[in-house]
């Protein structure tokens, strides 16, 4: 949040399960003083890996280093 937003984590999966796991992830929690926000979108299963790859390349998340090795699929960004 704030004047210089940055992505902390990019991923895919069952939202409830992923958020539950990430709420206790010390690597993610290290950024809580900056304000953490969550967003998601419905993406067809056949495009998820490509969208995740695109978001990882464009947003350069602070946490997470392994992303699908597929052709990126462009999507609209939040900022």
N, CA, C and O atoms as a printed pandas DataFrame, in Angstrom:
     atom_number atom_name residue_name chain_id  residue_number  x_coord  y_coord  z_coord
0              1         N          UNK        A               1    0.810   -1.184    0.000
1              2        CA          UNK        A               1    0.000    0.000    0.000
2              3         C          UNK        A               1    0.855    1.250    0.000
3              4         O          UNK        A               1    2.082    1.179   -0.067
4              5         N          UNK        A               2    0.208    2.376    0.075
5              6        CA          UNK        A               2    0.894    3.648    0.146
6              7         C          UNK        A               2    1.297    4.181   -1.207
7              8         O          UNK        A               2    0.804    3.712   -2.232
8              9         N          UNK        A               3    2.199    5.170   -1.225
9             10        CA          UNK        A               3    2.574    5.820   -2.477
10            11         C          UNK        A               3    3.436    4.952   -3.392
11            12         O          UNK        A               3    3.529    5.230   -4.588
12            13         N          UNK        A               4    4.062    3.917   -2.859
13            14        CA          UNK        A               4    4.922    3.037   -3.651
14            15         C          UNK        A               4    4.492    1.583   -3.486
15            16         O          UNK        A               4    5.183    0.808   -2.826
16            17         N          UNK        A               5    3.364    1.204   -4.075
17            18        CA          UNK        A               5    2.888   -0.170   -3.892
18            19         C          UNK        A               5    3.845   -1.183   -4.510
19            20         O          UNK        A               5    4.508   -0.902   -5.509
20            21         N          UNK        A               6    3.903   -2.339   -3.914
21            22        CA          UNK        A               6    4.743   -3.423   -4.412
22            23         C          UNK        A               6    4.044   -4.743   -4.136
23            24         O          UNK        A               6    3.289   -4.869   -3.172
24            25         N          UNK        A               7    4.297   -5.711   -4.980
25            26        CA          UNK        A               7    3.736   -7.048   -4.785
26            27         C          UNK        A               7    4.634   -7.817   -3.822
27            28         O          UNK        A               7    5.856   -7.840   -3.976
28            29         N          UNK        A               8    4.022   -8.435   -2.844
29            30        CA          UNK        A               8    4.772   -9.257   -1.907
30            31         C          UNK        A               8    4.762  -10.707   -2.371
31            32         O          UNK        A               8    5.778  -11.394   -2.271
32            33         N          UNK        A               9    3.623  -11.181   -2.878
33            34        CA          UNK        A               9    3.502  -12.591   -3.282
34            35         C          UNK        A               9    2.564  -12.699   -4.464
35            36         O          UNK        A               9    1.559  -11.991   -4.527
36            37         N          UNK        A              10    2.879  -13.575   -5.401
37            38        CA          UNK        A              10    2.025  -13.899   -6.546
38            39         C          UNK        A              10    1.848  -15.404   -6.538
39            40         O          UNK        A              10    2.805  -16.140   -6.298
40            41         N          UNK        A              11    0.636  -15.868   -6.797
41            42        CA          UNK        A              11    0.436  -17.307   -6.818
42            43         C          UNK        A              11   -0.944  -17.680   -7.290
43            44         O          UNK        A              11   -1.700  -16.843   -7.783
44            45         N          UNK        A              12   -1.261  -18.942   -7.134
45            46        CA          UNK        A              12   -2.554  -19.466   -7.559
46            47         C          UNK        A              12   -2.934  -20.617   -6.644
47            48         O          UNK        A              12   -2.094  -21.170   -5.934
48            49         N          UNK        A              13   -4.194  -20.964   -6.672
49            50        CA          UNK        A              13   -4.664  -22.081   -5.867
50            51         C          UNK        A              13   -6.016  -21.793   -5.260
51            52         O          UNK        A              13   -6.694  -20.845   -5.656
52            53         N          UNK        A              14   -6.408  -22.607   -4.302
53            54        CA          UNK        A              14   -7.658  -22.414   -3.582
54            55         C          UNK        A              14   -7.434  -21.237   -2.629
55            56         O          UNK        A              14   -6.638  -21.328   -1.695
56            57         N          UNK        A              15   -8.139  -20.138   -2.873
57            58        CA          UNK        A              15   -7.869  -18.889   -2.169
58            59         C          UNK        A              15   -7.871  -19.061   -0.655
59            60         O          UNK        A              15   -6.940  -18.616    0.017
60            61         N          UNK        A              16   -8.884  -19.687   -0.120
61            62        CA          UNK        A              16   -8.971  -19.855    1.337
62            63         C          UNK        A              16   -7.736  -20.576    1.878
63            64         O          UNK        A              16   -7.168  -20.161    2.888
64            65         N          UNK        A              17   -7.325  -21.637    1.217
65            66        CA          UNK        A              17   -6.165  -22.406    1.675
66            67         C          UNK        A              17   -4.879  -21.597    1.570
67            68         O          UNK        A              17   -4.055  -21.610    2.484
68            69         N          UNK        A              18   -4.712  -20.898    0.462
69            70        CA          UNK        A              18   -3.491  -20.115    0.261
70            71         C          UNK        A              18   -3.394  -18.983    1.274
71            72         O          UNK        A              18   -2.334  -18.764    1.861
72            73         N          UNK        A              19   -4.494  -18.261    1.485
73            74        CA          UNK        A              19   -4.461  -17.147    2.436
74            75         C          UNK        A              19   -4.243  -17.633    3.864
75            76         O          UNK        A              19   -3.550  -16.981    4.645
76            77         N          UNK        A              20   -4.830  -18.771    4.203
77            78        CA          UNK        A              20   -4.618  -19.338    5.536
78            79         C          UNK        A              20   -3.138  -19.645    5.745
79            80         O          UNK        A              20   -2.581  -19.335    6.799
80            81         N          UNK        A              21   -2.512  -20.242    4.763
81            82        CA          UNK        A              21   -1.082  -20.560    4.864
82            83         C          UNK        A              21   -0.234  -19.292    4.913
83            84         O          UNK        A              21    0.701  -19.200    5.708
84            85         N          UNK        A              22   -0.553  -18.329    4.078
85            86        CA          UNK        A              22    0.255  -17.110    4.002
86            87         C          UNK        A              22    0.125  -16.231    5.246
87            88         O          UNK        A              22    1.022  -15.440    5.537
88            89         N          UNK        A              23   -0.971  -16.358    5.976
89            90        CA          UNK        A              23   -1.154  -15.551    7.196
90            91         C          UNK        A              23   -0.107  -15.870    8.254
91            92         O          UNK        A              23    0.119  -15.080    9.170
92            93         N          UNK        A              24    0.526  -17.021    8.124
93            94        CA          UNK        A              24    1.543  -17.438    9.089
94            95         C          UNK        A              24    2.938  -17.508    8.478
95            96         O          UNK        A              24    3.861  -18.039    9.097
96            97         N          UNK        A              25    3.096  -16.981    7.284
97            98        CA          UNK        A              25    4.379  -17.035    6.577
98            99         C          UNK        A              25    5.245  -15.847    7.011
99           100         O          UNK        A              25    4.918  -14.697    6.716
100          101         N          UNK        A              26    6.333  -16.124    7.699
101          102        CA          UNK        A              26    7.178  -15.044    8.226
102          103         C          UNK        A              26    7.789  -14.189    7.121
103          104         O          UNK        A              26    8.026  -12.998    7.325
104          105         N          UNK        A              27    8.046  -14.775    5.957
105          106        CA          UNK        A              27    8.592  -13.991    4.841
106          107         C          UNK        A              27    7.595  -12.930    4.383
107          108         O          UNK        A              27    7.981  -11.806    4.060
108          109         N          UNK        A              28    6.326  -13.284    4.355
109          110        CA          UNK        A              28    5.275  -12.332    3.973
110          111         C          UNK        A              28    5.028  -11.341    5.107
111          112         O          UNK        A              28    4.908  -10.138    4.873
112          113         N          UNK        A              29    4.952  -11.847    6.321
113          114        CA          UNK        A              29    4.668  -10.989    7.472
114          115         C          UNK        A              29    5.746   -9.934    7.699
115          116         O          UNK        A              29    5.492   -8.929    8.362
116          117         N          UNK        A              30    6.919  -10.143    7.170
117          118        CA          UNK        A              30    7.988   -9.145    7.297
118          119         C          UNK        A              30    7.586   -7.811    6.671
119          120         O          UNK        A              30    8.171   -6.778    6.999
120          121         N          UNK        A              31    6.602   -7.816    5.780
121          122        CA          UNK        A              31    6.156   -6.599    5.087
122          123         C          UNK        A              31    4.886   -6.002    5.691
123          124         O          UNK        A              31    4.362   -5.030    5.148
124          125         N          UNK        A              32    4.385   -6.538    6.774
125          126        CA          UNK        A              32    3.107   -6.082    7.332
126          127         C          UNK        A              32    3.124   -4.620    7.752
127          128         O          UNK        A              32    2.078   -3.973    7.719
128          129         N          UNK        A              33    4.261   -4.081    8.141
129          130        CA          UNK        A              33    4.306   -2.674    8.565
130          131         C          UNK        A              33    4.032   -1.718    7.408
131          132         O          UNK        A              33    3.719   -0.548    7.631
132          133         N          UNK        A              34    4.145   -2.203    6.180
133          134        CA          UNK        A              34    3.865   -1.388    4.992
134          135         C          UNK        A              34    2.385   -1.434    4.616
135          136         O          UNK        A              34    1.931   -0.662    3.771
136          137         N          UNK        A              35    1.639   -2.336    5.243
137          138        CA          UNK        A              35    0.233   -2.545    4.888
138          139         C          UNK        A              35    0.145   -3.643    3.846
139          140         O          UNK        A              35    0.705   -3.517    2.757
140          141         N          UNK        A              36   -0.543   -4.700    4.167
141          142        CA          UNK        A              36   -0.704   -5.822    3.240
142          143         C          UNK        A              36   -2.143   -5.879    2.755
143          144         O          UNK        A              36   -3.079   -5.796    3.551
144          145         N          UNK        A              37   -2.313   -6.019    1.462
145          146        CA          UNK        A              37   -3.629   -6.105    0.845
146          147         C          UNK        A              37   -3.652   -7.332   -0.047
147          148         O          UNK        A              37   -2.612   -7.781   -0.529
148          149         N          UNK        A              38   -4.834   -7.867   -0.263
149          150        CA          UNK        A              38   -5.001   -9.072   -1.065
150          151         C          UNK        A              38   -5.961   -8.783   -2.203
151          152         O          UNK        A              38   -6.959   -8.085   -2.028
152          153         N          UNK        A              39   -5.654   -9.323   -3.359
153          154        CA          UNK        A              39   -6.585   -9.257   -4.481
154          155         C          UNK        A              39   -6.510  -10.581   -5.227
155          156         O          UNK        A              39   -5.510  -11.294   -5.143
156          157         N          UNK        A              40   -7.564  -10.905   -5.952
157          158        CA          UNK        A              40   -7.580  -12.134   -6.739
158          159         C          UNK        A              40   -8.536  -11.957   -7.895
159          160         O          UNK        A              40   -9.331  -11.018   -7.939
160          161         N          UNK        A              41   -8.438  -12.877   -8.822
161          162        CA          UNK        A              41   -9.311  -12.854   -9.995
162          163         C          UNK        A              41   -9.626  -14.281  -10.404
163          164         O          UNK        A              41   -8.832  -15.197  -10.189
164          165         N          UNK        A              42  -10.776  -14.449  -10.988
165          166        CA          UNK        A              42  -11.153  -15.747  -11.536
166          167         C          UNK        A              42  -10.454  -15.890  -12.888
167          168         O          UNK        A              42  -10.614  -15.051  -13.775
168          169         N          UNK        A              43   -9.683  -16.958  -13.029
169          170        CA          UNK        A              43   -8.926  -17.225  -14.258
170          171         C          UNK        A              43   -9.151  -18.682  -14.624
171          172         O          UNK        A              43   -9.105  -19.558  -13.760
172          173         N          UNK        A              44   -9.392  -18.942  -15.890
173          174        CA          UNK        A              44   -9.630  -20.324  -16.318
174          175         C          UNK        A              44   -8.394  -21.177  -16.028
175          176         O          UNK        A              44   -7.262  -20.698  -16.098
176          177         N          UNK        A              45   -8.631  -22.428  -15.706
177          178        CA          UNK        A              45   -7.549  -23.339  -15.344
178          179         C          UNK        A              45   -6.478  -23.413  -16.425
179          180         O          UNK        A              45   -5.294  -23.543  -16.116
180          181         N          UNK        A              46   -6.880  -23.331  -17.679
181          182        CA          UNK        A              46   -5.920  -23.443  -18.781
182          183         C          UNK        A              46   -5.000  -22.230  -18.898
183          184         O          UNK        A              46   -3.976  -22.294  -19.578
184          185         N          UNK        A              47   -5.358  -21.118  -18.238
185          186        CA          UNK        A              47   -4.552  -19.898  -18.339
186          187         C          UNK        A              47   -3.830  -19.534  -17.045
187          188         O          UNK        A              47   -3.028  -18.601  -17.043
188          189         N          UNK        A              48   -4.081  -20.220  -15.975
189          190        CA          UNK        A              48   -3.534  -19.833  -14.665
190          191         C          UNK        A              48   -2.016  -19.774  -14.627
191          192         O          UNK        A              48   -1.445  -18.810  -14.118
192          193         N          UNK        A              49   -1.362  -20.790  -15.159
193          194        CA          UNK        A              49    0.102  -20.787  -15.120
194          195         C          UNK        A              49    0.667  -19.595  -15.888
195          196         O          UNK        A              49    1.600  -18.941  -15.423
196          197         N          UNK        A              50    0.108  -19.314  -17.057
197          198        CA          UNK        A              50    0.592  -18.198  -17.868
198          199         C          UNK        A              50    0.345  -16.852  -17.215
199          200         O          UNK        A              50    1.190  -15.960  -17.283
200          201         N          UNK        A              51   -0.806  -16.702  -16.583
201          202        CA          UNK        A              51   -1.118  -15.453  -15.878
202          203         C          UNK        A              51   -0.191  -15.291  -14.678
203          204         O          UNK        A              51    0.323  -14.199  -14.435
204          205         N          UNK        A              52    0.024  -16.358  -13.935
205          206        CA          UNK        A              52    0.944  -16.282  -12.794
206          207         C          UNK        A              52    2.340  -15.881  -13.265
207          208         O          UNK        A              52    2.999  -15.049  -12.642
208          209         N          UNK        A              53    2.779  -16.473  -14.359
209          210        CA          UNK        A              53    4.106  -16.144  -14.901
210          211         C          UNK        A              53    4.190  -14.666  -15.272
211          212         O          UNK        A              53    5.169  -13.993  -14.949
212          213         N          UNK        A              54    3.162  -14.168  -15.948
213          214        CA          UNK        A              54    3.132  -12.759  -16.349
214          215         C          UNK        A              54    3.190  -11.844  -15.124
215          216         O          UNK        A              54    3.978  -10.899  -15.089
216          217         N          UNK        A              55    2.366  -12.123  -14.133
217          218        CA          UNK        A              55    2.347  -11.298  -12.928
218          219         C          UNK        A              55    3.696  -11.329  -12.214
219          220         O          UNK        A              55    4.166  -10.300  -11.730
220          221         N          UNK        A              56    4.309  -12.486  -12.147
221          222        CA          UNK        A              56    5.614  -12.599  -11.495
222          223         C          UNK        A              56    6.666  -11.781  -12.237
223          224         O          UNK        A              56    7.490  -11.114  -11.612
224          225         N          UNK        A              57    6.638  -11.830  -13.564
225          226        CA          UNK        A              57    7.617  -11.078  -14.351
226          227         C          UNK        A              57    7.394   -9.574  -14.246
227          228         O          UNK        A              57    8.356   -8.811  -14.158
228          229         N          UNK        A              58    6.145   -9.144  -14.255
229          230        CA          UNK        A              58    5.835   -7.710  -14.225
230          231         C          UNK        A              58    5.926   -7.105  -12.835
231          232         O          UNK        A              58    6.362   -5.963  -12.685
232          233         N          UNK        A              59    5.519   -7.853  -11.813
233          234        CA          UNK        A              59    5.430   -7.294  -10.467
234          235         C          UNK        A              59    6.649   -7.578   -9.593
235          236         O          UNK        A              59    6.840   -6.939   -8.558
236          237         N          UNK        A              60    7.466   -8.529  -10.009
237          238        CA          UNK        A              60    8.674   -8.872   -9.260
238          239         C          UNK        A              60    8.385   -8.990   -7.755
239          240         O          UNK        A              60    8.895   -8.196   -6.964
240          241         N          UNK        A              61    7.579   -9.968   -7.361
241          242        CA          UNK        A              61    7.183  -10.092   -5.954
242          243         C          UNK        A              61    8.376  -10.271   -5.019
243          244         O          UNK        A              61    9.397  -10.855   -5.382
244          245         N          UNK        A              62    8.214   -9.753   -3.812
245          246        CA          UNK        A              62    9.280   -9.800   -2.806
246          247         C          UNK        A              62    9.501  -11.209   -2.266
247          248         O          UNK        A              62   10.605  -11.539   -1.831
248          249         N          UNK        A              63    8.460  -12.043   -2.289
249          250        CA          UNK        A              63    8.514  -13.398   -1.744
250          251         C          UNK        A              63    8.113  -14.378   -2.840
251          252         O          UNK        A              63    7.166  -14.127   -3.586
252          253         N          UNK        A              64    8.824  -15.481   -2.938
253          254        CA          UNK        A              64    8.517  -16.502   -3.944
254          255         C          UNK        A              64    9.470  -16.387   -5.115
255          256         O          UNK        A              64    9.648  -15.305   -5.675
256          257         N          UNK        A              65   10.077  -17.488   -5.480
257          258        CA          UNK        A              65   11.047  -17.444   -6.571
258          259         C          UNK        A              65   10.759  -18.463   -7.665
259          260         O          UNK        A              65   11.401  -18.432   -8.715
260          261         N          UNK        A              66    9.826  -19.348   -7.445
261          262        CA          UNK        A              66    9.539  -20.408   -8.409
262          263         C          UNK        A              66    8.179  -20.167   -9.051
263          264         O          UNK        A              66    7.150  -20.158   -8.375
264          265         N          UNK        A              67    8.191  -19.972  -10.366
265          266        CA          UNK        A              67    6.958  -19.722  -11.095
266          267         C          UNK        A              67    6.894  -20.649  -12.304
267          268         O          UNK        A              67    7.929  -21.121  -12.774
268          269         N          UNK        A              68    5.687  -20.917  -12.814
269          270        CA          UNK        A              68    5.548  -21.850  -13.937
270          271         C          UNK        A              68    6.422  -21.454  -15.128
271          272         O          UNK        A              68    6.530  -20.277  -15.469
272          273         N          UNK        A              69    7.033  -22.440  -15.744
273          274        CA          UNK        A              69    7.885  -22.226  -16.916
274          275         C          UNK        A              69    7.016  -22.335  -18.166
275          276         O          UNK        A              69    7.072  -23.325  -18.896
276          277         N          UNK        A              70    6.216  -21.301  -18.395
277          278        CA          UNK        A              70    5.283  -21.272  -19.518
278          279         C          UNK        A              70    5.318  -19.890  -20.153
279          280         O          UNK        A              70    5.942  -18.968  -19.628
280          281         N          UNK        A              71    4.643  -19.758  -21.283
281          282        CA          UNK        A              71    4.533  -18.461  -21.947
282          283         C          UNK        A              71    3.633  -17.560  -21.101
283          284         O          UNK        A              71    2.525  -17.960  -20.744
284          285         N          UNK        A              72    4.094  -16.348  -20.775
285          286        CA          UNK        A              72    3.271  -15.431  -19.981
286          287         C          UNK        A              72    1.995  -15.032  -20.726
287          288         O          UNK        A              72    2.008  -14.872  -21.946
288          289         N          UNK        A              73    0.913  -14.875  -19.998
289          290        CA          UNK        A              73   -0.358  -14.406  -20.556
290          291         C          UNK        A              73   -0.659  -13.049  -19.925
291          292         O          UNK        A              73   -0.946  -12.979  -18.729
292          293         N          UNK        A              74   -0.599  -11.964  -20.710
293          294        CA          UNK        A              74   -0.824  -10.620  -20.167
294          295         C          UNK        A              74   -2.233  -10.426  -19.608
295          296         O          UNK        A              74   -3.216  -10.926  -20.153
296          297         N          UNK        A              75   -2.295   -9.690  -18.511
297          298        CA          UNK        A              75   -3.555   -9.302  -17.870
298          299         C          UNK        A              75   -3.421   -7.848  -17.424
299          300         O          UNK        A              75   -2.320   -7.298  -17.412
300          301         N          UNK        A              76   -4.540   -7.227  -17.057
301          302        CA          UNK        A              76   -4.510   -5.864  -16.536
302          303         C          UNK        A              76   -3.938   -5.871  -15.127
303          304         O          UNK        A              76   -4.265   -6.738  -14.316
304          305         N          UNK        A              77   -3.091   -4.905  -14.847
305          306        CA          UNK        A              77   -2.493   -4.784  -13.523
306          307         C          UNK        A              77   -3.266   -3.783  -12.676
307          308         O          UNK        A              77   -4.012   -2.954  -13.198
308          309         N          UNK        A              78   -3.081   -3.869  -11.375
309          310        CA          UNK        A              78   -3.768   -2.964  -10.453
310          311         C          UNK        A              78   -3.230   -1.548  -10.518
311          312         O          UNK        A              78   -3.975   -0.594  -10.297
312          313         N          UNK        A              79   -1.961   -1.397  -10.813
313          314        CA          UNK        A              79   -1.355   -0.070  -10.868
314          315         C          UNK        A              79   -0.474    0.050  -12.068
315          316         O          UNK        A              79    0.129    1.100  -12.290
